[in-house]
Amino acid sequence: MPHIKTAYLKAALTLIILVLAGCRDSRMRELRHSGHSQTWSEQTLRCTIIVGPTLRDSYQFGLAYELLSVFCETKECTLEICILDSLSQAIDSIRSGGLDIAVLTDAPDTLGGVIQSFSYDSSHTWVVNEDKADNLHEVNLWLAHTVNSSQEYIDLKKLFETSYSPFKRAGKGIKTKVISPYDRVIKKYAKEIGWDWRMVAALIYHESHFTINTVSKRGAQGLMQVMPMVGDSYGAHNLMDPDENIKVGTAVLRKLQHSYPTSKYSPEESMKFTLAAYNAGVGRIADCKKVARAKGLDDTIWENVRSVIPTMADEATLENVETKFGAFYGKEVLGYVNAILGTYQAFCSICP
């Protein structure tokens, strides 16, 4: 009798699943022929990602971006990310057709005019227009396969759930081969310019804390805080993409290095001046070097040049030395180089 009951329950459960699946597929077939079907192949997929305000939320933004990127590769689409300020903006854009997909964390149970994927990782949900049920079906199938059945996703998720605070990790004596979610890309482009990849990682940490959605008040974007105009000049139009951003940022570093050749500067000093110029620009640093020379200081030593920066906005300095760019309030660059060098030492300790 127990065996009969078990067999009966299994059969009944199978029948229920088949009935539900049939109802779903019938509804999907109905929608597929209702004129609302749309393929994403060979087009731009317009997306947004709405997360919270914390650093952890920004890492979740990075994870969502990576998933969207892989999804677009699968569907042979080009990914275009729109940065929006709020959930309501995202939903309005989905309803109006301005966006194809919104990835949300902590989405409300009901949202008018849109339909939601199943919630993976307990919080992330992909949202599409309610008239695009076929597209949602594709999303659910892809997420189910990618999220639930892939070791690659498990490994990827771990990268975005880790705290990357270098000084806390170094203080705890942690040893690891992983510095950031973007180590592979950092190593690739650091090698091209002959830098220790951990130094590039230190610069990126200082600029963005490894968050791809960072945008400065001046409009600098992404991991290495590249200005859109600079990105355009290097043929990069999606500065949120880690590969494009780091490719441009390291190309800028290589160009800046040429202003501080090792024939005149020690390798260490050349590195320091390159970092300073990345922050303030070659022209500003050249003005500071000119003032240092006027004071009788060796302008190939960063600390000498750094020492005159607090005077670069003084009338006396500007009267005595002709500068190309005028007054310079260089408070940020004063600590910039030392901060990156300190982070680099921490990364060397963590990842020897």
Disulfide bonds with the S-S distance in Angstrom:
none
